[in-house]
């Protein structure tokens, strides 16, 4: 399952820096609001809890008032739901923050971040566990795939009749 992300910072540089600094592998998970609306955070995961703070997830975000990057505990990410839609490239897309309204080339729309889920053809609900995304209900993936194939067929037939 491929998920489209739009990180705030350079993922390679951040993972390299914190992997070296903390001495354990660190991986990017997603970019999302955590507690504050419209304050997206790049969320990273480490398998072992941080020795000083005890968290396995941390987040980096831009503090526009102070003019620099901030770090925060992001363990709450495992309590959040992510509504996702399938794009024309077969990747999954999610709204990163409350007012992050995405319109994809195949007509799919996703909006609301973690505040609410608004989509054009229905969203697949996902959650994060141990640094990875999982479907809340596997049947959503199967149903979405079937609907997507049907929609693709209808679109192809429509284009063929226009030519």
DADANOR-V732068 format. One record per residue. RES is the residue in three letters. PSI is psi as a letter, one per 30 degrees, with the letter a starting at -180 (NA if undefined). OMEGA is omega in degrees with one decimal (NA if undefined). Layout:
BEGIN
RES,PSI,OMEGA / RES,PSI,OMEGA
END
This chain:
BEGIN
UNK,j,178.7 / UNK,k,-179.1 / UNK,k,178.0 / UNK,k,177.8 / UNK,l,173.4 / UNK,i,-176.1 / UNK,l,178.1 / UNK,e,-175.0 / UNK,l,179.3 / UNK,j,-175.8 / UNK,e,-178.5 / UNK,e,-179.0 / UNK,e,-178.6 / UNK,e,-179.0 / UNK,e,178.0 / UNK,e,-178.7 / UNK,e,-175.7 / UNK,f,174.4 / UNK,e,178.9 / UNK,e,-177.5 / UNK,e,-175.3 / UNK,f,178.5 / UNK,g,175.8 / UNK,l,178.6 / UNK,k,177.7 / UNK,k,179.1 / UNK,k,175.8 / UNK,k,179.2 / UNK,e,-176.4 / UNK,l,173.0 / UNK,k,-173.7 / UNK,l,165.8 / UNK,k,173.6 / UNK,d,178.7 / UNK,e,-178.0 / UNK,k,178.5 / UNK,k,177.3 / UNK,h,172.0 / UNK,i,-178.2 / UNK,k,-176.1 / UNK,k,170.8 / UNK,k,-176.8 / UNK,k,179.2 / UNK,l,-175.1 / UNK,k,171.2 / UNK,k,-175.9 / UNK,e,-177.4 / UNK,k,178.6 / UNK,k,177.1 / UNK,k,-174.9 / UNK,f,-178.8 / UNK,e,-172.0 / UNK,f,175.8 / UNK,f,-179.3 / UNK,l,175.9 / UNK,f,176.6 / UNK,k,170.5 / UNK,l,-178.9 / UNK,k,175.5 / UNK,k,178.9 / UNK,l,179.7 / UNK,k,174.1 / UNK,j,-175.7 / UNK,f,179.2 / UNK,e,-179.4 / UNK,f,177.0 / UNK,g,176.3 / UNK,l,-179.4 / UNK,k,177.4 / UNK,l,177.0 / UNK,k,-178.5 / UNK,l,173.1 / UNK,k,-177.3 / UNK,g,-179.8 / UNK,f,179.6 / UNK,f,-177.5 / UNK,f,179.6 / UNK,f,177.5 / UNK,f,-174.3 / UNK,l,173.7 / UNK,k,-179.9 / UNK,j,172.4 / UNK,k,-178.5 / UNK,l,174.4 / UNK,l,-179.1 / UNK,k,179.4 / UNK,l,-179.1 / UNK,f,178.7 / UNK,g,179.1 / UNK,g,174.5 / UNK,l,178.5 / UNK,k,-179.5 / UNK,k,177.1 / UNK,l,175.3 / UNK,k,-174.8 / UNK,e,-175.7 / UNK,l,-174.6 / UNK,e,-177.1 / UNK,h,176.6 / UNK,j,-176.7 / UNK,j,-178.4 / UNK,k,173.4 / UNK,k,-177.6 / UNK,l,-176.8 / UNK,f,179.6 / UNK,g,177.7 / UNK,f,178.6 / UNK,k,178.4 / UNK,k,174.2 / UNK,k,-174.0 / UNK,l,168.9 / UNK,f,-179.4 / UNK,b,178.4 / UNK,f,-178.7 / UNK,e,178.2 / UNK,l,177.6 / UNK,k,174.5 / UNK,k,-179.4 / UNK,l,-176.1 / UNK,e,-175.7 / UNK,g,-176.2 / UNK,k,-177.7 / UNK,l,172.1 / UNK,k,-179.7 / UNK,k,179.9 / UNK,l,175.2 / UNK,l,-179.9 / UNK,k,175.7 / UNK,k,179.4 / UNK,h,174.4 / UNK,g,-178.3 / UNK,l,176.3 / UNK,k,176.2 / UNK,k,175.5 / UNK,k,176.2 / UNK,e,178.9 / UNK,j,-177.3 / UNK,f,179.1 / UNK,f,176.0 / UNK,e,179.4 / UNK,e,-179.4 / UNK,e,-179.3 / UNK,e,-179.4 / UNK,e,178.4 / UNK,e,-179.9 / UNK,e,179.8 / UNK,e,-179.4 / UNK,e,178.4 / UNK,e,179.4 / UNK,e,179.9 / UNK,e,178.9 / UNK,e,178.9 / UNK,e,178.5 / UNK,e,-179.8 / UNK,e,179.9 / UNK,e,179.8 / UNK,e,178.9 / UNK,e,179.8 / UNK,e,-179.6 / UNK,e,-179.1 / UNK,f,-179.9 / UNK,f,-175.3 / UNK,NA,NA
END
